[in-house]
Each structure stands twice: as C-alpha cells, then as structure tokens.
C-alpha cells in the first residue's frame, strides 16, 4: 500500500506496536477469560490519581493467539498515552455475542466494545445505545478512512463504529494430497463434488467442520445460497423484503445435504469443536477446508504441518449463472463501537481510534487480513503466499455478502443457525429447512 505522510498520533500508534513479533490471527475462536463484570455505569468512577476508568470488551482473549498479545500491549501503551485505567473483559465469539446483546438491553454497554457490523450493530444503534462517532473523529483518523469499509457501520447518515478488518470465506486445498490423485482445484460444482468423491473412494474424508460452532456449517450454506440466487436476492430475503421461495435457496440446501450424504465431512462434524476440526487439516489429515481468510496465518504456525503445501481459492460456481467466484461472503465486518453513555466521548473516541488502527495495522503486518485504512505506511510488511492468492481474487470482487449470522436481524440469525444444524444432522429435509426460513418473514 502507498506510504504517505503520517501525522504524530499514527507514528505513535505504529511505534507502539512495531516491536510485536510474528503473528497469527484467530477471529472466531477465543477462549473466555472473564465473566460479565458486576453492574457498573458505562464509565466508572476514577481511581487513585484521578485517572478515568475506561471499560473495554473484545474477543481477543486467547493466551496463545498473537492478536491477544497485540491487544494486551496496545492496552498497556494506551493507558500511559491517555493517562487512563482500562478494564478489559473478553469472551469467545458466540458467548461474546450473547453477552454484548444482554449488556445493551440492560444499558450496561462498556465504553468501547468489539462489534460486528450491519444487522448485528444496527439494533443497538436504533435503540440509541451507540455513540455517533464521526463527529469526534480526529482529522488524522479521518484521513485514513476507506469509504468501502464504512458501509456496514453507517446508518441513516451517521457513523457508529471504527472499522478493524475485512475477511472473506475461502476454500483451502492441501495440494500435496490433491497431487497424489492427480486432482486440480475445482472451479465448478460438479468438479468440486468429483474431487470430494475421489477422496471418499480412497478412504479419505475430504473436509472437517466444527459444528459445535454452527457458523462453520453456515459458511457452506451462505456460499451455496449466494451461488444459487445471487447477492441481491440474499440481501432481499435477509431484510424480509422477500422470502426464501426462490428455488435456488432450496437447491442450496439440497447441495449441502449432498455433501453430507456422500461422506464429504468427518463423521463427528455436527458436534466437533472448531479447533479439533481445523487441526485435522493443519496436520495434513484432510485435504480441504472452508473457513475465513484469517486461516491463512494459521497455516504457517509452528504447529502446522501443511505450510507451503496449501493453496487458497474461492468456493466454486454452481452453474446457476447468478453468481461467480468473484462474489464473496464476508467483507468488512468487525469494528470498535463506543457506548452512548460514555462520560467523556472525546477521550473515549481518541482511545478507540488508537486501539482500532493500531490493531488493524498489526494484524495486516501479521499477514492475516485486509487493512481497512488507506494511506498507511506499514514498513516492510508483506503478505504470505495464501494472502497474495486471496488478494488476486478479491481485487476482482463483484460483491460482498456479509456472513448470514450477522446479516440476519435479531433472533433470525439464531433461528437460521438452529435450522441449519437440523438440516446438517438430517433431522429435517431441505424442504423443511426452507419452510422454517420462510417462517422468519411471518414472525
């Protein structure tokens, strides 16, 4: 990216974090480190020395994840820079979603909190729980914003968060295992099924899934539905402008069942932990894996046995003509938001700017995700081979459809994941799955 002039605050941001070592990124799989704190106002009373207390909630809580260490160091640096005490609370992905929604309902949101964009954030904005932050942006921060990254955090002309990153769903292929059977990366659905069948016929399960976290199953249906009906119809159905009667939604459910029925997934996929499922791919026991672009960094961890053997590619086309490999699920998704009840908005937004951009730059340097900011000098940071491959595809992106569990409104996301689990386990048919999804429009 172009290295243009930094102003003083961003020099300090990068200087504070340049010393952090080799990195990895895990966006959806952190362990719980703290329970919900006792009820306190959005900004707590001062502590000895009259330093303000700022509460910060996020999902970067795993001790063995470099993103957690980046946040820990940024937090320590920020306490000194802004002369504050930062009380940090973390939780894993699904638990965090429940916790932050409960905090919003109880008017107990922390000063700064990690959030997903679009329909996850919108109800809190509509309820007046989130600060409109653009009026507090510094000129320096404003100069680094990319309009393309702001869509999911802007509502009714206001901006309600500070973007962190962008990610897309990708298929990862162990080319050493593919080459053993003379297989190439599939571009069409028929080719994809044939690759899976070849592995099944040779006693190798193609793909692991950690169904204990149902978003891992949803990645398949999100993509299949996108391929079958196109991004516009997905958006219309999610917003309840239409229902799921388009035959493509049913065909997507049938294709997911086709994969399950042919044995494309490990036997325990419906209940397996995500970490356990991913480990099968990272240890070279399964040849294919669908997950977010953040997976690229984990391929090169010391514990991985597949570094240098993996290629990334978009999910194949299904032949519907409604979507190509350049229509992606994912896109700009996560951000830091600020509670509307924070006592000192100027201070809190300044602090949020420091944390957001510092985290985004370091994660980019860690070769794990796209940088949501422009005109940033990241030094000699480079992308690992998998991220280079992903960028070659996303440079030609036609559309981004955010993950359905964040795209769907309110309880619709939970209903979708529950229905998808039932479909995956075979407890309901594809037709019954569509009936349940159509029921969302009536509720």
C-alpha positions as CSV (number, residue, x, y, z in Angstrom):
1,X,0.0,0.0,0.0
2,X,1.1,3.6,-0.5
3,X,3.2,5.0,2.3
4,X,2.1,8.6,2.7
5,X,2.8,11.1,5.4
6,X,1.9,10.1,9.0
7,X,0.9,12.7,11.5
8,X,2.1,12.4,15.0
9,X,-0.6,10.3,16.5
10,X,-0.2,7.5,13.9
11,X,3.5,7.5,14.2
12,X,2.9,6.8,17.9
13,X,0.4,4.1,17.1
14,X,2.8,2.2,14.9
15,X,5.8,2.8,17.1
16,X,3.9,1.4,20.0
17,X,3.3,-1.9,18.2
18,X,6.2,-2.4,15.7
19,X,8.0,-4.5,18.2
20,X,5.4,-7.2,18.4
21,X,6.7,-10.4,16.8
22,X,5.5,-12.9,14.3
23,X,1.7,-13.1,14.4
24,X,-1.3,-15.2,13.8
25,X,-5.0,-14.3,13.6
26,X,-8.0,-16.1,15.1
27,X,-11.1,-14.1,14.7
28,X,-13.8,-16.5,15.8
29,X,-12.2,-18.9,18.3
30,X,-11.0,-17.2,21.5
31,X,-11.4,-18.7,25.0
32,X,-13.4,-17.0,27.7
33,X,-11.1,-15.1,30.1
34,X,-13.6,-13.2,32.2
35,X,-17.2,-13.4,33.1
36,X,-19.6,-10.5,32.8
37,X,-18.5,-7.9,35.4
38,X,-20.7,-6.5,38.1
39,X,-23.1,-3.8,37.1
40,X,-21.3,-0.5,36.8
41,X,-22.1,2.6,34.8
42,X,-20.8,2.9,31.3
43,X,-17.8,4.9,32.6
44,X,-16.7,4.0,36.1
45,X,-15.6,6.4,38.8
46,X,-12.0,7.5,38.9
47,X,-9.2,5.6,40.7
48,X,-6.4,6.8,42.9
49,X,-4.6,9.5,41.0
50,X,-7.9,10.6,39.3
51,X,-7.3,8.6,36.2
52,X,-10.5,7.8,34.4
53,X,-11.6,4.2,34.1
54,X,-12.5,3.0,30.6
55,X,-14.1,-0.3,30.1
56,X,-13.1,-2.3,27.0
57,X,-14.7,-5.5,25.8
58,X,-13.4,-7.6,22.9
59,X,-12.9,-11.1,21.6
60,X,-9.1,-11.2,21.6
61,X,-8.7,-13.4,24.7
62,X,-6.8,-16.5,23.8
63,X,-3.4,-16.6,25.5
64,X,-1.8,-18.4,22.6
65,X,-3.1,-16.1,19.9
66,X,-0.9,-13.2,18.8
67,X,-3.9,-11.0,18.3
68,X,-4.5,-11.2,22.0
69,X,-0.9,-10.2,22.7
70,X,-1.2,-7.3,20.3
71,X,-4.3,-6.1,22.2
72,X,-2.6,-6.5,25.5
73,X,0.3,-4.4,24.5
74,X,-1.8,-1.8,22.8
75,X,-3.9,-1.6,26.0
76,X,-0.8,-1.1,28.2
77,X,0.5,1.6,25.9
78,X,-2.8,3.3,25.7
79,X,-3.1,3.5,29.5
80,X,0.1,5.5,29.6
81,X,-0.6,7.6,26.5
82,X,-4.1,8.7,27.6
83,X,-3.5,8.6,31.4
84,X,-6.4,6.2,31.9
85,X,-7.1,2.8,33.5
86,X,-8.5,0.3,31.0
87,X,-10.6,-2.5,32.4
88,X,-10.6,-5.3,29.9
89,X,-13.1,-8.2,29.5
90,X,-13.0,-10.8,26.8
91,X,-15.1,-13.8,25.7
92,X,-15.1,-16.3,22.8
93,X,-17.2,-15.5,19.7
94,X,-20.6,-16.9,20.4
95,X,-20.5,-16.2,24.1
96,X,-19.5,-12.6,23.4
97,X,-22.4,-12.1,21.1
98,X,-24.8,-13.1,23.8
99,X,-23.0,-11.0,26.4
100,X,-22.9,-7.8,24.4
101,X,-26.6,-8.0,23.5
102,X,-27.5,-8.6,27.1
103,X,-25.4,-5.6,28.1
104,X,-27.1,-3.4,25.5
105,X,-30.5,-4.5,26.7
106,X,-29.6,-3.6,30.3
107,X,-28.0,-0.3,29.4
108,X,-24.6,-1.6,30.6
109,X,-22.5,-1.4,27.5
110,X,-18.8,-0.8,28.2
111,X,-17.2,2.4,26.9
112,X,-15.6,0.7,24.0
113,X,-16.7,-2.7,22.6
114,X,-15.9,-5.0,19.8
115,X,-18.9,-5.4,17.4
116,X,-19.8,-6.9,14.1
117,X,-21.3,-4.6,11.5
118,X,-24.6,-4.5,9.6
119,X,-27.5,-6.1,11.3
120,X,-25.6,-7.1,14.5
121,X,-24.8,-3.4,15.3
122,X,-28.0,-1.8,13.9
123,X,-30.4,-2.8,16.7
124,X,-28.1,-1.2,19.2
125,X,-27.9,1.9,17.1
126,X,-31.6,2.1,16.6
127,X,-32.1,1.8,20.4
128,X,-29.7,4.8,21.0
129,X,-27.1,2.7,22.8
130,X,-24.2,3.5,20.4
131,X,-22.4,6.8,20.0
132,X,-22.4,8.5,16.6
133,X,-18.6,8.7,16.4
134,X,-17.8,10.6,13.2
135,X,-18.3,13.9,14.9
136,X,-15.4,13.0,17.3
137,X,-13.0,11.6,14.7
138,X,-9.7,13.4,14.6
139,X,-8.5,14.8,11.3
140,X,-5.7,12.3,11.3
141,X,-8.0,9.3,11.7
142,X,-10.5,10.7,9.1
143,X,-7.7,10.9,6.6
144,X,-7.1,7.2,6.7
145,X,-10.7,6.0,6.2
146,X,-11.7,4.0,3.2
147,X,-15.3,4.6,2.1
148,X,-15.6,0.9,1.0
149,X,-15.1,-0.2,4.6
150,X,-17.7,2.0,6.1
151,X,-21.0,0.7,4.6
152,X,-21.7,-1.8,7.4
153,X,-21.2,0.7,10.2
154,X,-23.2,3.6,8.8
155,X,-26.9,4.0,9.4
156,X,-29.3,6.9,8.5
157,X,-26.4,9.1,7.6
158,X,-24.4,8.5,10.8
159,X,-21.3,6.5,11.5
160,X,-21.3,4.3,14.6
161,X,-18.0,2.5,14.8
162,X,-14.4,2.4,13.9
163,X,-13.5,-0.4,11.3
164,X,-11.0,-3.1,12.1
165,X,-10.6,-5.5,9.3
166,X,-12.1,-7.3,6.3
167,X,-12.2,-11.1,5.6
168,X,-13.7,-13.5,3.1
169,X,-14.6,-17.2,3.0
170,X,-12.1,-19.3,1.1
171,X,-11.5,-22.9,0.3
172,X,-8.1,-24.2,1.3
173,X,-6.6,-27.2,-0.5
174,X,-3.7,-29.4,0.5
175,X,-2.0,-29.6,-2.9
176,X,0.3,-32.5,-1.8
177,X,-2.8,-34.6,-1.2
178,X,-4.5,-33.3,-4.3
179,X,-1.5,-34.2,-6.4
180,X,-1.4,-37.7,-5.1
181,X,-4.7,-38.3,-7.1
182,X,-4.0,-36.0,-10.0
183,X,-6.6,-33.5,-8.8
184,X,-6.8,-29.8,-9.6
185,X,-8.6,-27.1,-7.7
186,X,-12.3,-27.3,-8.8
187,X,-13.9,-24.3,-10.4
188,X,-17.4,-25.7,-10.9
189,X,-19.8,-27.6,-8.5
190,X,-19.5,-30.8,-10.5
191,X,-15.7,-30.7,-10.3
192,X,-15.9,-30.0,-6.6
193,X,-18.2,-33.0,-6.0
194,X,-15.9,-35.2,-8.1
195,X,-12.8,-34.1,-6.1
196,X,-14.7,-35.0,-2.9
197,X,-15.8,-38.3,-4.3
198,X,-12.3,-39.2,-5.3
199,X,-11.0,-38.8,-1.8
200,X,-14.0,-40.6,-0.3
201,X,-13.4,-43.5,-2.7
202,X,-9.8,-43.7,-1.5
203,X,-10.8,-43.8,2.2
204,X,-10.0,-40.1,2.9
205,X,-12.6,-37.7,4.4
206,X,-12.4,-34.5,2.3
207,X,-13.4,-31.8,4.8
208,X,-13.6,-31.2,8.6
209,X,-16.3,-29.0,10.1
210,X,-16.5,-27.8,13.7
211,X,-20.3,-28.0,14.0
212,X,-20.1,-27.3,17.8
213,X,-19.8,-23.7,16.5
214,X,-22.6,-23.6,13.9
215,X,-21.2,-20.7,11.9
216,X,-18.7,-23.2,10.5
217,X,-21.6,-25.1,8.9
218,X,-23.3,-21.8,7.9
219,X,-20.2,-20.9,5.8
220,X,-21.3,-23.6,3.4
221,X,-24.9,-22.7,3.1
222,X,-24.1,-18.9,2.9
223,X,-21.9,-19.6,-0.1
224,X,-24.2,-22.1,-1.8
225,X,-27.2,-19.8,-1.5
226,X,-25.1,-16.9,-2.8
227,X,-24.1,-19.1,-5.8
228,X,-27.7,-20.2,-6.5
229,X,-29.6,-17.0,-6.1
230,X,-27.1,-14.1,-6.3
231,X,-26.3,-11.4,-3.8
232,X,-29.3,-9.2,-4.4
233,X,-31.8,-12.0,-3.6
234,X,-29.8,-12.9,-0.5
235,X,-30.0,-9.3,0.7
236,X,-33.7,-9.1,0.0
237,X,-34.5,-12.3,1.9
238,X,-32.4,-11.3,4.8
239,X,-34.1,-7.9,5.1
240,X,-37.5,-9.6,4.7
241,X,-38.3,-7.8,1.6
242,X,-38.9,-11.2,0.1
243,X,-38.9,-14.8,1.5
244,X,-36.9,-17.9,0.6
245,X,-39.3,-19.2,-2.1
246,X,-36.7,-18.8,-4.8
247,X,-35.9,-22.3,-5.9
248,X,-32.2,-21.5,-5.5
249,X,-32.5,-21.4,-1.7
250,X,-33.9,-24.9,-1.8
251,X,-31.2,-26.1,-4.2
252,X,-28.5,-24.7,-1.9
253,X,-30.0,-26.8,0.9
254,X,-30.0,-29.9,-1.3
255,X,-26.4,-29.4,-2.3
256,X,-25.4,-29.1,1.4
257,X,-27.2,-32.4,2.1
258,X,-25.5,-33.9,-1.0
259,X,-22.1,-33.3,0.6
260,X,-23.2,-34.7,3.9
261,X,-24.8,-37.8,2.4
262,X,-21.7,-38.6,0.3
263,X,-19.4,-38.5,3.3
264,X,-17.6,-35.3,2.4
265,X,-17.5,-34.3,6.1
266,X,-15.9,-36.1,9.1
267,X,-18.4,-38.3,11.0
268,X,-18.4,-36.1,14.1
269,X,-18.8,-32.8,12.2
270,X,-22.2,-31.9,13.7
271,X,-20.7,-31.7,17.2
272,X,-16.9,-31.4,16.7
273,X,-15.1,-28.4,18.2
274,X,-13.9,-26.0,15.6
275,X,-10.3,-26.2,16.9
276,X,-10.4,-30.0,16.6
277,X,-11.8,-29.9,13.1
278,X,-9.2,-27.4,11.9
279,X,-6.4,-29.4,13.5
280,X,-7.2,-32.2,11.1
281,X,-6.5,-30.0,8.1
282,X,-3.4,-28.4,9.7
283,X,-2.0,-31.8,10.5
284,X,-2.4,-33.0,6.9
285,X,-5.2,-35.5,7.6
286,X,-7.9,-33.9,5.5
287,X,-7.2,-32.3,2.0
288,X,-9.8,-29.5,2.0
289,X,-11.0,-26.8,4.5
290,X,-13.5,-24.0,4.2
291,X,-13.0,-21.0,6.5
292,X,-12.2,-17.3,6.6
293,X,-9.2,-15.7,5.1
294,X,-7.8,-15.4,8.7
295,X,-7.0,-19.1,8.3
296,X,-4.0,-18.1,6.1
297,X,-1.9,-17.1,9.0
298,X,-2.7,-20.4,10.9
299,X,-1.4,-22.4,8.0
300,X,2.0,-21.0,8.8
301,X,2.0,-21.6,12.6
302,X,4.8,-23.7,14.1
303,X,2.2,-26.4,14.9
304,X,1.0,-26.6,11.3
305,X,2.4,-29.4,9.1
306,X,0.9,-28.0,5.9
307,X,2.9,-24.8,5.5
308,X,3.9,-24.4,1.9
309,X,1.6,-27.2,0.7
310,X,-1.7,-25.2,0.7
311,X,-3.4,-23.1,-1.9
312,X,-6.5,-20.9,-1.4
313,X,-9.3,-20.4,-3.9
314,X,-12.9,-19.2,-3.9
315,X,-15.8,-21.6,-3.5
316,X,-16.8,-23.0,-6.9
317,X,-19.6,-21.8,-9.1
318,X,-22.8,-24.0,-9.2
319,X,-23.9,-23.3,-12.7
320,X,-26.9,-21.2,-11.8
321,X,-25.5,-18.1,-13.6
322,X,-26.5,-16.0,-10.6
323,X,-23.1,-15.7,-9.0
324,X,-19.4,-16.2,-9.9
325,X,-16.3,-17.0,-7.9
326,X,-15.8,-13.2,-7.6
327,X,-19.0,-12.9,-5.5
328,X,-17.7,-13.4,-1.9
329,X,-19.2,-14.0,1.5
330,X,-17.5,-11.9,4.1
331,X,-16.2,-8.4,3.6
332,X,-15.9,-5.6,6.1
333,X,-17.3,-7.0,9.3
334,X,-15.8,-6.0,12.6
335,X,-15.2,-2.7,14.4
336,X,-14.9,-1.0,17.8
337,X,-18.0,0.9,18.8
338,X,-18.5,3.4,21.7
339,X,-21.3,3.4,24.2
340,X,-23.6,6.5,24.0
341,X,-23.3,6.6,27.8
342,X,-19.6,7.0,28.0
343,X,-18.8,10.0,30.2
344,X,-16.1,11.6,28.0
345,X,-16.8,11.0,24.3
346,X,-13.8,12.9,23.1
347,X,-11.4,10.9,25.3
348,X,-13.1,7.6,24.6
349,X,-13.2,8.0,20.8
350,X,-9.5,9.1,20.8
351,X,-8.7,6.0,22.7
352,X,-10.8,3.8,20.4
353,X,-9.0,5.4,17.3
354,X,-5.7,4.4,18.8
355,X,-6.7,0.8,19.5
356,X,-8.6,0.3,16.2
357,X,-5.9,1.5,13.9
358,X,-3.1,0.0,15.9
359,X,-4.8,-3.4,15.9
360,X,-5.7,-3.2,12.2
361,X,-2.1,-2.3,11.2
362,X,-0.5,-5.0,13.3
363,X,-2.9,-7.7,12.0
364,X,-2.2,-6.6,8.5
365,X,1.5,-6.9,9.2
366,X,0.8,-10.4,10.6
367,X,-0.4,-11.4,7.1
368,X,-3.8,-12.3,8.3
369,X,-6.4,-9.9,6.9
370,X,-7.1,-6.9,4.7
371,X,-6.2,-3.4,6.0
372,X,-9.3,-1.2,6.3
373,X,-7.4,2.0,6.2
374,X,-5.8,4.0,3.4
375,X,-2.5,6.0,3.2
376,X,-0.9,3.9,5.9
377,X,2.9,3.2,5.9
378,X,3.3,-0.4,7.1
379,X,7.0,-0.5,6.5
380,X,8.3,-3.7,5.0
381,X,5.2,-5.7,5.9
382,X,4.3,-8.3,3.3
383,X,1.6,-10.9,2.7
384,X,2.1,-14.6,3.0
385,X,1.5,-16.6,-0.2
386,X,-2.0,-17.5,0.7
387,X,-3.0,-13.9,1.3
388,X,-1.4,-13.0,-2.0
389,X,-3.6,-15.6,-3.7
390,X,-6.7,-14.3,-1.9
391,X,-5.9,-10.7,-2.9
392,X,-5.6,-11.8,-6.5
393,X,-9.2,-12.9,-6.3
394,X,-10.6,-10.1,-4.2
395,X,-9.0,-7.5,-6.4
396,X,-11.7,-8.6,-8.9
397,X,-14.6,-8.8,-6.4
398,X,-18.0,-8.1,-7.8
399,X,-19.8,-8.2,-4.5
400,X,-19.5,-9.0,-0.8
401,X,-22.3,-10.6,1.2
402,X,-21.7,-10.5,4.9
403,X,-21.9,-13.7,7.0
404,X,-25.6,-14.6,7.4
405,X,-25.3,-14.8,11.2
406,X,-24.5,-11.1,11.2
407,X,-26.6,-10.2,8.1
408,X,-29.9,-11.5,9.6
409,X,-31.8,-9.4,12.0
410,X,-32.2,-10.1,15.7
411,X,-33.3,-13.6,16.6
412,X,-33.4,-14.6,12.9
413,X,-29.7,-15.4,13.0
414,X,-30.2,-17.9,15.8
415,X,-33.2,-19.4,14.1
416,X,-31.1,-19.8,10.9
417,X,-28.2,-21.5,12.7
418,X,-30.6,-23.8,14.6
419,X,-32.4,-24.8,11.4
420,X,-29.1,-25.3,9.6
421,X,-27.9,-27.6,12.4
422,X,-31.0,-29.7,12.0
423,X,-30.6,-29.9,8.2
424,X,-26.9,-30.9,8.6
425,X,-27.8,-33.6,11.1
426,X,-30.5,-34.9,8.9
427,X,-33.3,-34.1,11.4
428,X,-35.2,-32.0,8.8
429,X,-35.3,-32.2,5.0
430,X,-34.2,-29.4,2.7
431,X,-37.8,-28.5,2.1
432,X,-38.5,-28.3,5.8
433,X,-35.4,-26.1,6.2
434,X,-36.9,-23.7,3.7
435,X,-40.2,-23.8,5.5
436,X,-38.5,-22.7,8.7
437,X,-36.6,-19.9,6.9
438,X,-39.9,-18.7,5.3
439,X,-41.3,-18.6,8.8
440,X,-38.9,-15.8,9.7
441,X,-40.7,-13.4,7.4
442,X,-44.0,-14.1,9.2
443,X,-42.6,-13.5,12.7
